[in-house]
């Protein structure tokens, strides 16, 4: 019997997220997804357009995730939504044990 280690994908991008991230590419700059302290649940997601740093993981040649944020978002799905209220990237994180009503803040 062969045992294979399972390594979850760092971040799963929906087609909508891939499409929007493609339009946001600026030369060497890509969409960055990161986690920082704050929000009503302890941690918040952030998004920016930046150049790759040494400790970054690149997802589908479109999205950067730094080494600190990686552990918080591993296995998450990144989506991009547009509706009458506006447009936003949205993370669905299976590691979060609690989230706030707006979906930006979470606890692990």
N, C-alpha and C positions, 0 to 999 in steps of 0.2 A: 504494500500500500504506500502511495506517495502522499505526503502531507505538504500542502502549499500554503505559505503564509499569505494572508489577505491584507493588503494595504488599501484602505479606502482612498478614493480619489479626493484630492484636497478640496475641490470645489466643482460642483456640477453646474454647467451653464445651460440655461434653456436657450432655445433658438432666438427668442426675443432678446435675451441678455447678450448673446453673441452678436446679434445684429447691431444693437446699440453700442456695445463696446467697440465694434469695428468702426463705427462712425466717430467715436471719440478718440481714436488713435491719432496722435500728432507726432509724426516722425518716430523717434525712439521712445516716446511717452505712451504709456498704456493706462488703463483703468486700474487703480489700486483699491483693493478691499482690505480694510484693517479694523481692528478692535481696539478700543481705548476705554478707560474707566470713565464712568459717568452715567447719566440717565437715572430713571427711577428704579431700575432693576439691577444696577451695579456696573454693567458693561454696555457699550454702545458700538454699533457698526458705523464705519465711516467710509467715504468714497472720495477719491481724488484722481487727478491725472498727473502721473509722475514717471520719471525714468527709473529703470531697473536699478536696484541696489544689490550689493553682494549677497545678502542673505535671502533674497526673494525667490519664491517659487513662481514660475510663469505657467498659467493655465491656458491652454489652447492658443498660445501666442497672442492673447488678448487681455489677460487679467494678471495683476501682480498681487501676491500675498506675502507679507514679511514673515520671518521665522517666529516671532512672538504671536502674531495673529493666527498663524497656521493651525495651531492646536485647538483654537476656539472655533474655527470654521470648517475644519476637516469633515467631509461628508455632507456639508450643507449644499443647498441648491440656490443659485443666484438667478433671479428672474428680473425682468424689466416690465413694468406695467405703465400703461397710459390710460387715463380715464378722465371723466369730467372734472375731477378734483386736481388733476395734474399728472405728472409723470415721476417715476422713482424706481430705483433699484430696490429689490426686496430679497432678503435672505430667509430661507426656511432652514433652521438649524436643528437637527435631531439631538444635538448635545445640550441644548438649552432646557433647563428644568422649569423656567418661568420666563414670561415675556410681559412687556407692558402692552397697553391697548394700541399704541401707535406702531408696534412691531419693530422699533429701532433699538430698544433697550432689552437686555436679557440677563439671566443668571445661569450659572453652570453648577 
